[in-house]
Amino acid sequence: MSKRNKKSKILIASLLLLIVVGTFAFVAVLYYFSFLGAFSILDVFYETPKHLAVFVGIYLILSIIGEFFVKGIYYVRKRKRRADTFSEYMLLFCMNFIMNWLIISMIDGLYQPVHVEWYTEIVLGAFISLAEVLLDNGSKKEKDDRSN
């Protein structure tokens, strides 16, 4: 019985690990092809697709850290006021924009095989921030609709 229990625990842990890795890989591939499309539209230079993958990987890691920072500040501030107004969404957009622009600028400055112009950094930061705010707003509306 002990061997069977140990095998089932290992199987469950392996499946959970596979799900987590698969989810992260799916998001990474989604970001990779999004950056690939945006870079081709905006004429951004990168040496090889491998360098673009490294750029996206670094961006994902730094954006997770930045997202925790932005969401933490936003929710501490929002706790005082519960209104979902346009100005609150603009504040969240601005905070996300500054964080995304900072991350893209840092990666561009430190990682030489990918060269992004300053105006392209602004466009990418604004586009990513807009997508994040809209997706976050959509998920909140769905949660509110389900609770009613």
N, C-alpha and C positions, 0 to 999 in steps of 0.2 A: 504494500500500500504506500509506503514512503517513497519508493522509486517512482511510482505512478504520479504521486502528488508533485514530486520534484519536476518530473517531465512536463506536467501540465503547467506549472508555474513558468518554466523556461519557455514553453510554447506561447503562453500568453504574453510574457515580457517581449519575446521576439516579434510577435505580431504587433504589439503596441509600438515598438521601436520602428518597425517597418512602416507603419502608418505615419508616424511622426516624420521620418526621413522622406517618405513619399510626398507628404504634404509640403515640406520645405523644398523639395526638389521641384514640385509643380509650381510653386510660387517663384522660385529662382528662374525656371524656364520661362514663365510668363513675363517676368521682369527683363530677362535677357532679350526675348523677341520684341518687347516693347521698346527697349533701348536701341535695339538694332534698327527698328523701323524709324524711331525718332532721329537717330544719328544719320540714317541715310537721307531722310527728308531735310535735316538741318545741315548737311554736309560736314559732319564731324569726322575728323581723321582719327583712325585707330589702326595700328600696325597689322594685327591679325585678329581673327575671331577669338582666339585664346586670350588675348589682352582685353578684349571687350568682356569676356566672361569673368576675368579677374576684377575688372572695374565694377561690374554688376555685383559680384560677390562681396567686395569691400563696401559697396553702397548699401547692400542689404543688411550687413552686420551693423554698420554705422547708423542706418535709418531705424533699426529696431531700438537702439539705444536712444536716438533722438526722439523717436515716437513716445517712449516712456517718459522722457523729460517733458515734452510738449503736453502730453495728456495729463501728466501730474500737475503741472502748473495750471492748465486750463480747468481741471476739475476742482482744484483747491479754490480757484477764483470763482468758478461757477457755483460752488456750494453756497455762496452768499446770496446769489440771485438764481432763481429757477426758471426765468423766462428764456424761451428759445426764440430769440429775435434775430433780425438780420445782422445787427451789430455783433452779436455773439458769434454768429457764423463767420463774419468778416474777421473777427479777432482770431478765431481758430484757423482760418485760412492764412492770415498774416503770420501767425506763429509757425504753422507748418511750412509756409513758403520760406521764411528765414532759415529754418532748420534744414530744409532740403537744399536750398541754395548754398548754405554753409558747407554741407556735406559734399555736394558736387564740386564746389570750389576747392575744398581740401583735397579731395581725391585727384582732381585735375592738377593741382599744384605739386602733389607728391608722387603721382604715378605718370611718368613721362610717355609711355607708349600710346596713351589716349590724350588727345589735345582737344579741349572744348573751349570755344571762344566765350568771353564774358557775357555777351548777349544771349548766347545759346544756353548758358547756365541759368540765366534768368527765366528763359522760356521753359526749360525743363523743370526748374523748381516750381514755377507757377502751374504748369500742367499737372505735375504729380500732386501738388497741394490741392488743386481743384478736385482732382479725382478722389483724393483721400477724404476731403470734406463732404463731397457729394455721396460717396459710398457710406460714410459714417452717418450722415443725415438720413439716408435711405434705410439703413438698418434700425435706426431709432424709431422711424415712423412705423416700420413693420412690427416692432416690439410693442409700440403703443396701440396699434390696431389689434394685435392679438390679446392684449390685456383687457380691452373693452368688450 
